[in-house]
Amino acid sequence: MSTINSQNEQITEQFFTTNDIGKVFSWDAVLEIHKTRNGIYQKNGQLISLLTDFGKINECYPDFHGETTDTIFYTGAGKRGNQKLDIWNKALHNAIKTELTVPLFCKLRVNQWQFLGFWQVCDAEYIFEPQSRRNIWSFVLKKNDLQEF
């Protein structure tokens, strides 16, 4: 069973629901949940929310869908060199254990962020990424659109 931490639950109930999935929001609206420009927002080691652009704007984070759009392979933190198990990547790892569900937003263009719903981090693998010739963390996200909290 997945959970939303109390901070996410309170914010999400106030700003984003499953009815908002697919809608486009300004950065100011996203900022109500995601308090940083980093793709991974964590607080005290706990994952709060995620950003992506599927590598269309920032090529060093080439996130992509799996066999269906209900699975995303999400690239961990770190733009250059081999990625480390830093506080951001540890927060994603911790979310696997806690089965935490978090909101995910996709940048479409400047000041346009599409709400992709609620996602759970299910797995992680440290892999060699041939295009950038470095080791990266690849996290498996599964869509988990909760109907109520």
C-alpha positions as CSV (number, residue, x, y, z in Angstrom):
1,M,0.0,0.0,0.0
2,S,1.4,3.4,-0.9
3,T,1.3,6.4,1.2
4,I,1.6,10.2,0.8
5,N,3.5,11.8,3.6
6,S,1.5,14.3,5.7
7,Q,3.2,17.3,4.0
8,N,2.4,16.0,0.5
9,E,-1.1,15.1,1.5
10,Q,-1.9,18.5,2.9
11,I,-0.4,20.4,-0.1
12,T,-1.7,18.0,-2.7
13,E,-5.3,18.2,-1.3
14,Q,-5.1,21.9,-1.5
15,F,-3.5,22.3,-4.9
16,F,-3.5,19.1,-7.0
17,T,-5.9,16.2,-7.3
18,T,-6.4,13.3,-9.8
19,N,-8.8,15.7,-11.6
20,D,-5.8,17.9,-12.4
21,I,-3.8,15.2,-14.2
22,G,-2.8,16.4,-17.6
23,K,-3.5,20.0,-16.9
24,V,-0.8,22.6,-17.4
25,F,0.3,25.0,-14.6
26,S,2.6,27.9,-14.1
27,W,5.8,27.5,-12.2
28,D,4.3,29.5,-9.3
29,A,1.6,26.8,-8.9
30,V,4.2,24.0,-9.0
31,L,6.3,25.9,-6.5
32,E,3.6,25.5,-3.9
33,I,4.8,21.8,-3.7
34,H,8.2,21.7,-5.4
35,K,10.3,24.3,-3.5
36,T,13.4,24.1,-5.7
37,R,14.5,24.1,-9.3
38,N,16.2,20.7,-8.8
39,G,14.3,17.8,-10.3
40,I,14.2,16.0,-7.0
41,Y,12.7,17.8,-4.1
42,Q,13.4,16.2,-0.8
43,K,13.2,17.3,2.8
44,N,15.2,15.7,5.6
45,G,15.9,12.7,3.3
46,Q,12.2,12.2,2.4
47,L,11.1,12.5,-1.2
48,I,8.4,15.3,-1.7
49,S,8.0,15.7,-5.4
50,L,9.7,15.2,-8.8
51,L,10.2,17.2,-12.1
52,T,11.0,15.9,-15.5
53,D,11.2,17.0,-19.1
54,F,12.0,13.6,-20.6
55,G,15.4,14.9,-21.8
56,K,13.8,17.4,-24.2
57,I,15.1,20.5,-22.5
58,N,17.8,19.2,-20.3
59,E,19.5,16.3,-22.2
60,C,21.5,15.1,-19.2
61,Y,18.3,13.7,-17.6
62,P,16.9,11.5,-20.4
63,D,13.9,10.1,-18.5
64,F,11.7,7.9,-20.7
65,H,8.5,5.8,-20.5
66,G,8.6,2.0,-20.2
67,E,6.4,-0.3,-22.2
68,T,3.4,1.8,-21.2
69,T,2.9,5.4,-20.0
70,D,2.3,4.1,-16.5
71,T,6.0,3.4,-16.1
72,I,8.9,6.0,-16.2
73,F,12.6,5.3,-16.0
74,Y,13.7,8.4,-14.1
75,T,17.3,9.5,-14.1
76,G,18.9,10.3,-10.7
77,A,20.6,13.5,-9.7
78,G,24.0,14.6,-11.0
79,K,24.7,16.3,-14.3
80,R,28.4,15.4,-14.8
81,G,30.5,12.4,-14.1
82,N,29.2,9.3,-12.4
83,Q,26.2,9.9,-10.2
84,K,26.7,9.4,-6.5
85,L,24.3,8.2,-3.8
86,D,23.8,11.8,-2.6
87,I,20.9,13.1,-0.6
88,W,18.6,13.4,-3.6
89,N,19.3,9.9,-4.9
90,K,19.1,8.5,-1.4
91,A,15.6,10.1,-1.0
92,L,14.5,8.2,-4.1
93,H,16.0,5.0,-2.7
94,N,14.2,5.6,0.6
95,A,10.9,6.1,-1.2
96,I,11.2,2.5,-2.5
97,K,11.3,1.2,1.0
98,T,8.5,3.4,2.3
99,E,6.3,3.0,-0.8
100,L,5.8,6.8,-0.8
101,T,3.7,8.3,-3.6
102,V,4.7,11.7,-4.9
103,P,3.5,14.2,-7.5
104,L,5.4,14.5,-10.8
105,F,5.5,17.5,-13.1
106,C,6.8,17.7,-16.7
107,K,8.2,20.9,-18.1
108,L,6.8,21.6,-21.5
109,R,8.3,25.0,-22.0
110,V,9.1,28.1,-20.0
111,N,6.5,28.5,-17.2
112,Q,4.4,25.6,-18.5
113,W,4.4,22.4,-16.3
114,Q,2.1,19.5,-16.9
115,F,0.9,17.6,-13.8
116,L,1.5,13.9,-14.6
117,G,-0.2,12.6,-11.5
118,F,1.1,10.6,-8.5
119,W,4.0,8.2,-8.8
120,Q,5.7,5.6,-6.7
121,V,9.4,4.8,-6.9
122,C,9.5,1.0,-7.2
123,D,13.1,0.1,-8.1
124,A,16.6,1.5,-8.7
125,E,19.6,0.4,-10.7
126,Y,23.0,1.9,-11.1
127,I,23.8,1.5,-14.8
128,F,26.3,2.6,-17.4
129,E,24.6,5.2,-19.7
130,P,26.5,4.9,-23.1
131,Q,25.4,8.3,-24.5
132,S,26.9,10.2,-21.7
133,R,29.6,7.6,-20.9
134,R,28.9,7.6,-17.2
135,N,27.2,5.7,-14.5
136,I,23.7,6.9,-13.5
137,W,21.0,6.0,-11.2
138,S,17.9,4.8,-13.1
139,F,14.7,4.7,-10.9
140,V,11.6,3.0,-12.0
141,L,8.4,5.1,-11.3
142,K,5.0,3.5,-11.5
143,K,1.8,5.6,-11.8
144,N,-0.3,5.4,-8.7
145,D,-3.2,7.8,-9.0
146,L,-4.9,7.8,-5.6
147,Q,-8.6,8.6,-5.7
148,E,-8.7,9.8,-2.1
149,F,-6.4,10.4,0.8
